[in-house]
Amino acid sequence: MDSNKDEALKCIEVAEKYIKQKNKEKAQKFLHKAERLFPTQRAKDLLLQVSIMPDNIETEQSKVRKQCPPRDASPKKPEYSSEQLLLVERIRACKDYYEILSVSKDATDSEIKKSYRKIALQLHPDKNRAPGADEAFKAVGNAVAVLTDTERRNQYDLYGKDDERMSRSSHSRSYTRGFEAEVNPDELFNMFFGTGFGPNVYVRRGGRWQRQAADSQQEHRHARENQNGGISAIVQLLPILIAILLSVASSFFISDPPYSLSTSAKYPIMRRTHNLQVPYFVKENFHSEYQGSVKRLELSVEEEYVSNLRHQCYREKSYRDSMIWKARNFGDNELYQNAQKIKMPACENLQNLRTHGTL
């Protein structure tokens, strides 16, 4: 099984090279092979990314046809389907962000993200060429950015129903007025589907999107590539650096999240969620100051808690597997026995949640 996993990782690396070369066919070939050898979330995310890439370079025959079109050639057909056009028109006719994502006002973060993934794949500019698709794609990005941020969602619920702001007559302007995304729609899209490149991934902490460094090997490789890139690489990275600086600057004007999973001087009061009994901590004035839905807040707490458990479990398994491999490589039976006994508390907590039917 370990050999299959290594082969699958090699196939993913080859596929990433073909993605950089815009070779959709070969990238899909190696990603499907990687899934057959050893299924991973990384391969699934890359397959989603490849699915919206334009088709490979056209054949020589089609090039000749473009250069010498027949005189009686029929008019070009639209580059979009009727279903794509209907989706764009539906988004543009919506009055609020809940309607854009086709979710209820009590929807959880998971439901909102699931709906966003489905709609964004159909609206991405590389896939949908219908008139107004770019505007609709930005609208969906704004919707998910606001509704997955606890504070911004509460503000939107209180003030986002202004008829003037969301009226149909000025709807083309309302997407970017008052409640707008902290990052551009393409960056939001990459948060959910992953690009397969670069040292940053995005996670939810305290109800907000935050960048998190990936593993150290990937960081070192990215650093070497930046050095080799020279001045051109710096120019290419300049927009990203500006976006990061703007994000850091805006954080000074954003209020604290309503809860924390760990106690501190700012969050001294412990509470437990109703469903999973997950402990979380709030400020002393929580009861008087917090105006949002406690039920929805606790769903976010449980979602973040389970997500953290899964990340910890993954690290525990990786550490144990590396120790087992090391013991086998050196032929050390005692080290192998100790590696087998390594405890994985996060994995055990996850298994208990599944056993009791709470997940």
Order of alpha helices (4+ residues) and beta strands (2+ residues): alpha-alpha-alpha-alpha-alpha-alpha-alpha-alpha-alpha-alpha-alpha-alpha-beta-beta-alpha-beta-beta-alpha-alpha-alpha-alpha
